[in-house]
Amino acid sequence: MTALTLPAQPGHEASPRPMPWRRMAWITWRQHRLAVAGVVAVLGAVSVYLYITGEQLRHQGFISYGAGPVLSITAVLFQAIPPLIGAFVGAPVLARELETGTFRFTWTQGFGRARWTVATLAPLALAVTIAAAAFGLVFSWSYGPQIIGNPVLSPLAATTFDLHEVTLAGWTLVAFAIGSVAGIAIRRVVPAMFATLVAWSGLAVLTGAFLRRHYQAPLVTSNFTLPDGAWIESQRWAQDGHPVSLSAVDQVLQKIGATVAAPGHLGQLPAAGSQSAAGSQSAPAPGPGSVNPAQYLLHHGITQLTTYQPASRLWPFQWIEGGWLLALSLLLMAAAVWLVLRRAA
Amino acid sequence: MNVIEAAGLGKRYGSTWALRECTLAIPDGHVAALVGPNGAGKTTLLNLAVGLATPTAGTVSVLGGTRPGSPAALDGIAFVAQDAPLHANLSVADTLHLTRNLNRRFDRGYARARLDELGIPLTRKAGKLSGGQQAQLALTLALGRRPRLLVLDEPMASLDPLARHDFMATAMTAMADDGVSVVLSSHVLTELERVADYLVLMSRGSVQVAGEVDDLLASHRVLTGPAAEAGRYAERLAVVHARRGGAQAHLLIRTNGSTDPVPPGWEAHPVSLEELALAYLREPGAASLPGPVRAERTEVSP
């Protein structure tokens, strides 16, 4: 048949050519352009929305701190950006090659599997990181005025802290890196996607709950009035430098008919005290007359010690978190390359 | 030069040895057939040779002492895995471009001309091609790389008879014109008889027979004679496999070059490749490492 009649002499193209890294660029783009385009399209659309609301806010000339609930709902949605990118872009990169068996083709070409892995992961990691950083910039620009200087919300609070450009880029990169490791370790696309979501969420929760507060030594104040946007770690009562139990404080307060109900309400006491100056038009508390509970406690040598991170630490914290996330991501992607090299067919 | 050389090669997956104590040397300039039942370790051996797997025990080298998976080995060996896995969502043209970008050498003109003659449209997605076309595309990509060694794992398993013929014709042309050495695995014996001139027989994870087909055929024959006398000869001769049919016994024996006269009352027949392979496959323990392997190894040392 026809196969026998073919000229089998090597053509002029058959001579060896160098194999620079950039020859992988087309391949990576061709194979992952849909995923990258999807990320850019979604983030772009949301960015446009953020831009419009940001513009409106600036033209109206006022900043609505009352947007708190709306802010937190949209912020929660934005929290899903990194893990979704990790699951939909990061996890399939290696898992799909293994699941479909095409790694037997790809990894036996002259380029070599280690170089192939690096040349696939690196540009994609860079692309999603840049996309996330750009989105974070729009977020900071649009929501920044509502977050920074807001007496109620702290810019360090978990709801929005990781949505600024540095941290969003870092969390997206680490999600991508987790996805790539999950892909090569699990070798199935869908399980790798789930593993990515779970692992990323675990890391994010642990970071927000335990790690972030230790980036810098917290400040301690005995002031009842905290600076705007302070991120409160803990509050406790003390008398002459020794801790005092809540019941002891209650006993003192009972003399003037006020109470501290539970540890969770500690923060409300100074708030009530400070509001009596600003919002004095509202009727002052009836029973105890003119006695200010905070002043009364102070008079008895009882102070409230608040451990907090000031809002001014937003950017140092951003860079600390971005830094270790970058280091962790590089480690994870190195692990992915190592697993590719170890992977036996 | 040996295109594939293994010494004490073993590969374990979990607690199962897929390949064990495998020692062989396939010289270049051959179409070598790796034959054995499913689970004999053929794919494992090929994966080790192309660098997709690393040995648990022993050593393997390719193209005259190169480490599998090293840049030189990857450059010189083109591998078509079982079922010819290709990126299903890429067009044929994109697949060509991808292969060209991934290799130091790729003869695009040759590949395009071949696909044109096969009637495989460049715009079609690889996943939309028929099984035979996918296999032909994978073979074209492999040959376009102008390899020194072409490794084909079960290339004909998914092909109909016509596609098998075309596929092997292409491989043979490459072999004849470019001097490409070919190593292919298969459990389809009849297809191999026409094309293979070197046989490696594997069973239960080890090599049973290895040698040039002509030598193997010359050093084996079938003796047919009275069943009653079969037991006597079985002790004197290197009987690979004995088959009794009524009063007649058929003994497949290894002569090892000796020209013992045929005993009276017996007839000697030359053996076909298929008969030979089947006899050994039926007796996996009987002749685990016959002469040809040892002979090959002594040739290797200089």
Interface residues (C-beta under 8 A of the other chain):
Chain A: M1 T2 A3 L4 T5 L6 P7 A8 Q9 P10 G11 H12 E13 A14 S15 P16 R17 P18 M19 R23 M24 W26 I27 R30 Q31 T100 G101 T102 R104 F105 T106 W107 T108 Q109 G110 F111 G112 R113 W116 R342 A344 A345
Chain B: K11 Y13 N47 V50 G51 L52 A53 T54 G69 P71 L74 D75 I77 A78 F79 A81 D83 P85 L86 H87 A88 L90 D94 H97 L98 T99 N101 L102 N103 R104 R105 F106 D107 R108 G109 Y110 A113 R114 E117 L118 A138 R145 R146 H165 D166 A169 T170 T173 A174 D177 D178
